[in-house]
Amino acid sequence: MSDLHYENVRRDYTSHSLSRKDMTVNPFEKVNEWLEDAVKGNVLEPTAVIVGTSTPDGHPSMRTVLLKEVLNDEFIFYSNYESRKGQQMAANPHVALTFLWHELERQIHIEGTVRHLEPELSDAYFEQRPYTSRVGARISPQSHPIPNREYIMAAFAKESLKFVGRKVPRPDSWGGFAVKPERIEFWQGRSSRLHDRFLYLPNGDGTWSLTRIAP
């Protein structure tokens, strides 16, 4: 296989700027503002967030999920508790999140700790999901090997028929994850790679400190 060279693939970032006066006292207000900008700007999958975990021996692991809400200063997403990421977060609750909006030349980087969301909140969200998504959550052994696609489709068809006209109960293996941030960084692309970066750190009394950091 020949070598691959991409050193000349680059573009300048000139769409927006970010100054201290643009930053809110509470970082969650800025998170909401940028999420709203992504939605209104027709960004593809505006709530997509990359979740970073680690294996028990410290190897990093990444995947993308969809943020569903920010509740009580925690970032909420849903998935299978027995999946690879679910098992990793059970063993090590320290996680990282990244929102990446190429169209807006923006990123938000978050580090914090994760816990399982209260069952009643997971139940409430599960009930509002589309019928097929609820069924899929019940039959998918997420991240675990399966023999072929026919296997999962047959399981889906069988489970779908079982609950026609009935409530689909949330499986114990599926629910919400709540990430409590300990660090939130806002990144705005700028010309000449002199990007604007602002870092929020908790003061321990419910307030946050704000610092501009070098690009």
KEBA-305650 format. One record per residue (C-alpha): x, y, z; residue in three letters. Coordinates in nm, 3 decimals, always signed. Last residue first. Layout:
% residues N
@c1:X, c2:Y, c3:Z, nulo:ala .
...
//
This chain:
% residues 215
@c1:-0.483, c2:+2.854, c3:+2.033, nulo:pro .
@c1:-0.386, c2:+3.003, c3:+2.369, nulo:ala .
@c1:-0.637, c2:+3.001, c3:+2.654, nulo:ile .
@c1:-0.892, c2:+3.265, c3:+2.755, nulo:arg .
@c1:-1.004, c2:+3.204, c3:+3.111, nulo:thr .
@c1:-1.347, c2:+3.190, c3:+3.275, nulo:leu .
@c1:-1.414, c2:+3.084, c3:+3.634, nulo:ser .
@c1:-1.745, c2:+2.915, c3:+3.715, nulo:trp .
@c1:-2.000, c2:+2.949, c3:+3.994, nulo:thr .
@c1:-2.178, c2:+2.677, c3:+4.191, nulo:gly .
@c1:-1.954, c2:+2.711, c3:+4.495, nulo:asp .
@c1:-1.672, c2:+2.480, c3:+4.387, nulo:gly .
@c1:-1.510, c2:+2.728, c3:+4.150, nulo:asn .
@c1:-1.596, c2:+2.522, c3:+3.842, nulo:pro .
@c1:-1.368, c2:+2.565, c3:+3.537, nulo:leu .
@c1:-1.468, c2:+2.737, c3:+3.212, nulo:tyr .
@c1:-1.215, c2:+2.764, c3:+2.927, nulo:leu .
@c1:-1.229, c2:+3.003, c3:+2.633, nulo:phe .
@c1:-1.058, c2:+2.938, c3:+2.299, nulo:arg .
@c1:-1.041, c2:+3.172, c3:+1.999, nulo:asp .
@c1:-0.832, c2:+3.028, c3:+1.716, nulo:his .
@c1:-0.513, c2:+3.182, c3:+1.584, nulo:leu .
@c1:-0.490, c2:+2.912, c3:+1.313, nulo:arg .
@c1:-0.409, c2:+3.183, c3:+1.057, nulo:ser .
@c1:-0.778, c2:+3.288, c3:+1.056, nulo:ser .
@c1:-1.007, c2:+3.185, c3:+1.338, nulo:arg .
@c1:-1.196, c2:+2.870, c3:+1.446, nulo:gly .
@c1:-1.404, c2:+2.906, c3:+1.760, nulo:gln .
@c1:-1.342, c2:+2.670, c3:+2.050, nulo:trp .
@c1:-1.546, c2:+2.668, c3:+2.372, nulo:phe .
@c1:-1.400, c2:+2.466, c3:+2.659, nulo:glu .
@c1:-1.596, c2:+2.312, c3:+2.946, nulo:ile .
@c1:-1.424, c2:+2.144, c3:+3.243, nulo:arg .
@c1:-1.568, c2:+1.955, c3:+3.541, nulo:glu .
@c1:-1.889, c2:+1.859, c3:+3.364, nulo:pro .
@c1:-2.151, c2:+1.626, c3:+3.516, nulo:lys .
@c1:-2.242, c2:+1.371, c3:+3.248, nulo:val .
@c1:-2.580, c2:+1.195, c3:+3.279, nulo:ala .
@c1:-2.631, c2:+0.861, c3:+3.104, nulo:phe .
@c1:-2.981, c2:+0.741, c3:+3.026, nulo:gly .
@c1:-3.128, c2:+0.399, c3:+2.977, nulo:gly .
@c1:-3.101, c2:+0.049, c3:+2.832, nulo:trp .
@c1:-3.006, c2:-0.283, c3:+2.993, nulo:ser .
@c1:-3.313, c2:-0.287, c3:+3.219, nulo:asp .
@c1:-3.530, c2:-0.305, c3:+2.907, nulo:pro .
@c1:-3.788, c2:-0.028, c3:+2.861, nulo:arg .
@c1:-4.135, c2:-0.175, c3:+2.826, nulo:pro .
@c1:-4.315, c2:-0.160, c3:+2.489, nulo:val .
@c1:-4.679, c2:-0.077, c3:+2.562, nulo:lys .
@c1:-4.918, c2:-0.287, c3:+2.358, nulo:arg .
@c1:-5.095, c2:-0.257, c3:+2.024, nulo:gly .
@c1:-4.829, c2:-0.469, c3:+1.851, nulo:val .
@c1:-4.587, c2:-0.574, c3:+2.123, nulo:phe .
@c1:-4.500, c2:-0.933, c3:+2.030, nulo:lys .
@c1:-4.506, c2:-0.866, c3:+1.657, nulo:leu .
@c1:-4.219, c2:-0.619, c3:+1.687, nulo:ser .
@c1:-4.018, c2:-0.863, c3:+1.900, nulo:glu .
@c1:-4.027, c2:-1.131, c3:+1.630, nulo:lys .
@c1:-3.944, c2:-0.886, c3:+1.352, nulo:ala .
@c1:-3.653, c2:-0.737, c3:+1.546, nulo:phe .
@c1:-3.510, c2:-1.081, c3:+1.629, nulo:ala .
@c1:-3.530, c2:-1.177, c3:+1.262, nulo:ala .
@c1:-3.359, c2:-0.851, c3:+1.162, nulo:met .
@c1:-3.081, c2:-0.908, c3:+1.417, nulo:ile .
@c1:-3.004, c2:-1.257, c3:+1.288, nulo:tyr .
@c1:-3.043, c2:-1.162, c3:+0.923, nulo:glu .
@c1:-2.768, c2:-0.904, c3:+0.969, nulo:arg .
@c1:-2.514, c2:-1.178, c3:+1.043, nulo:asn .
@c1:-2.362, c2:-1.395, c3:+1.318, nulo:pro .
@c1:-2.382, c2:-1.134, c3:+1.598, nulo:ile .
@c1:-2.089, c2:-1.007, c3:+1.806, nulo:pro .
@c1:-2.152, c2:-0.770, c3:+2.100, nulo:his .
@c1:-2.142, c2:-0.389, c3:+2.063, nulo:ser .
@c1:-2.515, c2:-0.355, c3:+2.131, nulo:gln .
@c1:-2.699, c2:-0.678, c3:+2.215, nulo:pro .
@c1:-2.994, c2:-0.536, c3:+2.016, nulo:ser .
@c1:-3.336, c2:-0.685, c3:+2.096, nulo:ile .
@c1:-3.493, c2:-0.443, c3:+2.342, nulo:arg .
@c1:-3.342, c2:-0.124, c3:+2.203, nulo:ala .
@c1:-3.471, c2:-0.215, c3:+1.857, nulo:gly .
@c1:-3.825, c2:-0.248, c3:+1.986, nulo:val .
@c1:-3.814, c2:+0.098, c3:+2.138, nulo:arg .
@c1:-3.664, c2:+0.241, c3:+1.819, nulo:ser .
@c1:-3.936, c2:+0.075, c3:+1.610, nulo:thr .
@c1:-4.211, c2:+0.225, c3:+1.825, nulo:tyr .
@c1:-4.069, c2:+0.577, c3:+1.796, nulo:pro .
@c1:-3.932, c2:+0.716, c3:+2.125, nulo:arg .
@c1:-4.170, c2:+0.890, c3:+2.364, nulo:gln .
@c1:-4.193, c2:+0.598, c3:+2.605, nulo:glu .
@c1:-3.814, c2:+0.568, c3:+2.629, nulo:phe .
@c1:-3.784, c2:+0.931, c3:+2.744, nulo:tyr .
@c1:-4.024, c2:+0.882, c3:+3.035, nulo:ala .
@c1:-3.872, c2:+0.548, c3:+3.132, nulo:asp .
@c1:-3.521, c2:+0.696, c3:+3.137, nulo:ser .
@c1:-3.648, c2:+0.974, c3:+3.363, nulo:leu .
@c1:-3.814, c2:+0.718, c3:+3.595, nulo:glu .
@c1:-3.495, c2:+0.510, c3:+3.601, nulo:pro .
@c1:-3.279, c2:+0.801, c3:+3.730, nulo:glu .
@c1:-2.988, c2:+0.864, c3:+3.491, nulo:leu .
@c1:-2.685, c2:+0.640, c3:+3.520, nulo:his .
@c1:-2.369, c2:+0.828, c3:+3.611, nulo:arg .
@c1:-2.091, c2:+1.011, c3:+3.426, nulo:val .
@c1:-1.796, c2:+1.223, c3:+3.534, nulo:thr .
@c1:-1.647, c2:+1.524, c3:+3.363, nulo:gly .
@c1:-1.464, c2:+1.663, c3:+3.062, nulo:glu .
@c1:-1.627, c2:+1.881, c3:+2.796, nulo:ile .
@c1:-1.497, c2:+2.013, c3:+2.464, nulo:his .
@c1:-1.717, c2:+2.245, c3:+2.258, nulo:ile .
@c1:-1.630, c2:+2.296, c3:+1.891, nulo:gln .
@c1:-1.698, c2:+2.557, c3:+1.629, nulo:arg .
@c1:-1.619, c2:+2.626, c3:+1.263, nulo:glu .
@c1:-1.992, c2:+2.690, c3:+1.207, nulo:leu .
@c1:-2.029, c2:+2.438, c3:+0.923, nulo:glu .
@c1:-1.781, c2:+2.203, c3:+1.088, nulo:his .
@c1:-1.990, c2:+2.173, c3:+1.405, nulo:trp .
@c1:-1.804, c2:+1.943, c3:+1.644, nulo:leu .
@c1:-1.948, c2:+1.877, c3:+1.991, nulo:phe .
@c1:-1.696, c2:+1.687, c3:+2.202, nulo:thr .
@c1:-1.756, c2:+1.491, c3:+2.522, nulo:leu .
@c1:-1.502, c2:+1.344, c3:+2.765, nulo:ala .
@c1:-1.549, c2:+1.077, c3:+3.031, nulo:val .
@c1:-1.439, c2:+0.982, c3:+3.383, nulo:his .
@c1:-1.681, c2:+0.721, c3:+3.521, nulo:pro .
@c1:-1.435, c2:+0.430, c3:+3.492, nulo:asn .
@c1:-1.565, c2:+0.073, c3:+3.530, nulo:ala .
@c1:-1.932, c2:+0.157, c3:+3.468, nulo:ala .
@c1:-1.825, c2:+0.397, c3:+3.193, nulo:met .
@c1:-1.634, c2:+0.119, c3:+3.020, nulo:gln .
@c1:-1.926, c2:-0.121, c3:+3.045, nulo:gln .
@c1:-2.164, c2:+0.131, c3:+2.894, nulo:gly .
@c1:-1.914, c2:+0.220, c3:+2.621, nulo:lys .
@c1:-1.884, c2:-0.143, c3:+2.516, nulo:arg .
@c1:-2.258, c2:-0.195, c3:+2.537, nulo:ser .
@c1:-2.418, c2:-0.337, c3:+2.852, nulo:glu .
@c1:-2.575, c2:-0.006, c3:+2.960, nulo:tyr .
@c1:-2.727, c2:+0.040, c3:+2.614, nulo:asn .
@c1:-2.774, c2:+0.403, c3:+2.517, nulo:ser .
@c1:-2.921, c2:+0.738, c3:+2.612, nulo:tyr .
@c1:-2.776, c2:+1.089, c3:+2.632, nulo:phe .
@c1:-2.795, c2:+1.360, c3:+2.897, nulo:ile .
@c1:-2.549, c2:+1.644, c3:+2.966, nulo:phe .
@c1:-2.575, c2:+1.757, c3:+3.329, nulo:glu .
@c1:-2.632, c2:+2.109, c3:+3.463, nulo:asp .
@c1:-2.972, c2:+2.020, c3:+3.611, nulo:asn .
@c1:-3.082, c2:+1.881, c3:+3.273, nulo:leu .
@c1:-2.911, c2:+1.937, c3:+2.940, nulo:val .
@c1:-3.109, c2:+1.739, c3:+2.687, nulo:glu .
@c1:-3.108, c2:+1.464, c3:+2.424, nulo:lys .
@c1:-2.746, c2:+1.460, c3:+2.309, nulo:leu .
@c1:-2.703, c2:+1.220, c3:+2.019, nulo:leu .
@c1:-2.424, c2:+0.962, c3:+2.025, nulo:val .
@c1:-2.082, c2:+0.938, c3:+1.858, nulo:thr .
@c1:-1.803, c2:+0.694, c3:+1.948, nulo:arg .
@c1:-1.456, c2:+0.699, c3:+2.101, nulo:met .
@c1:-1.233, c2:+0.466, c3:+2.304, nulo:ser .
@c1:-0.905, c2:+0.547, c3:+2.478, nulo:pro .
@c1:-0.682, c2:+0.269, c3:+2.615, nulo:his .
@c1:-0.629, c2:+0.301, c3:+2.989, nulo:gly .
@c1:-0.609, c2:-0.058, c3:+3.107, nulo:asp .
@c1:-0.974, c2:-0.064, c3:+3.219, nulo:pro .
@c1:-1.076, c2:+0.068, c3:+2.874, nulo:thr .
@c1:-1.129, c2:+0.439, c3:+2.830, nulo:ser .
@c1:-1.416, c2:+0.671, c3:+2.747, nulo:thr .
@c1:-1.467, c2:+0.947, c3:+2.490, nulo:gly .
@c1:-1.814, c2:+1.044, c3:+2.373, nulo:val .
@c1:-1.848, c2:+1.240, c3:+2.048, nulo:ile .
@c1:-2.164, c2:+1.451, c3:+2.043, nulo:val .
@c1:-2.431, c2:+1.477, c3:+1.775, nulo:ala .
@c1:-2.692, c2:+1.741, c3:+1.866, nulo:thr .
@c1:-2.660, c2:+1.937, c3:+1.540, nulo:pro .
@c1:-2.697, c2:+1.624, c3:+1.323, nulo:glu .
@c1:-2.618, c2:+1.802, c3:+0.993, nulo:leu .
@c1:-2.606, c2:+2.174, c3:+1.069, nulo:val .
@c1:-2.922, c2:+2.345, c3:+0.953, nulo:asn .
@c1:-2.804, c2:+2.682, c3:+1.087, nulo:gly .
@c1:-3.105, c2:+2.703, c3:+1.317, nulo:lys .
@c1:-3.007, c2:+2.377, c3:+1.486, nulo:val .
@c1:-2.639, c2:+2.468, c3:+1.510, nulo:ala .
@c1:-2.718, c2:+2.817, c3:+1.639, nulo:asp .
@c1:-2.949, c2:+2.664, c3:+1.899, nulo:glu .
@c1:-2.668, c2:+2.433, c3:+2.012, nulo:leu .
@c1:-2.435, c2:+2.733, c3:+2.031, nulo:trp .
@c1:-2.678, c2:+2.930, c3:+2.249, nulo:glu .
@c1:-2.752, c2:+2.629, c3:+2.471, nulo:asn .
@c1:-2.382, c2:+2.573, c3:+2.534, nulo:val .
@c1:-2.340, c2:+2.945, c3:+2.603, nulo:lys .
@c1:-2.617, c2:+2.934, c3:+2.864, nulo:glu .
@c1:-2.458, c2:+2.621, c3:+3.008, nulo:phe .
@c1:-2.134, c2:+2.814, c3:+3.059, nulo:pro .
@c1:-2.294, c2:+3.041, c3:+3.325, nulo:asn .
@c1:-2.134, c2:+3.387, c3:+3.333, nulo:val .
@c1:-2.185, c2:+3.414, c3:+2.956, nulo:thr .
@c1:-1.911, c2:+3.464, c3:+2.697, nulo:met .
@c1:-1.951, c2:+3.706, c3:+2.408, nulo:asp .
@c1:-1.780, c2:+3.986, c3:+2.602, nulo:lys .
@c1:-1.475, c2:+3.763, c3:+2.631, nulo:arg .
@c1:-1.439, c2:+3.747, c3:+2.256, nulo:ser .
@c1:-1.530, c2:+3.486, c3:+1.994, nulo:leu .
@c1:-1.499, c2:+3.529, c3:+1.618, nulo:ser .
@c1:-1.698, c2:+3.393, c3:+1.328, nulo:his .
@c1:-1.682, c2:+3.273, c3:+0.966, nulo:ser .
@c1:-1.311, c2:+3.317, c3:+0.890, nulo:thr .
@c1:-1.146, c2:+2.979, c3:+0.933, nulo:tyr .
@c1:-0.871, c2:+2.922, c3:+0.674, nulo:asp .
@c1:-0.858, c2:+2.599, c3:+0.478, nulo:arg .
@c1:-0.630, c2:+2.298, c3:+0.475, nulo:arg .
@c1:-0.537, c2:+1.990, c3:+0.276, nulo:val .
@c1:-0.170, c2:+2.039, c3:+0.192, nulo:asn .
@c1:-0.037, c2:+1.787, c3:+0.443, nulo:glu .
@c1:-0.270, c2:+1.517, c3:+0.315, nulo:tyr .
@c1:-0.020, c2:+1.247, c3:+0.213, nulo:his .
@c1:-0.101, c2:+0.878, c3:+0.196, nulo:leu .
@c1:+0.176, c2:+0.622, c3:+0.160, nulo:asp .
@c1:+0.134, c2:+0.343, c3:-0.092, nulo:ser .
@c1:+0.000, c2:+0.000, c3:+0.000, nulo:met .
//
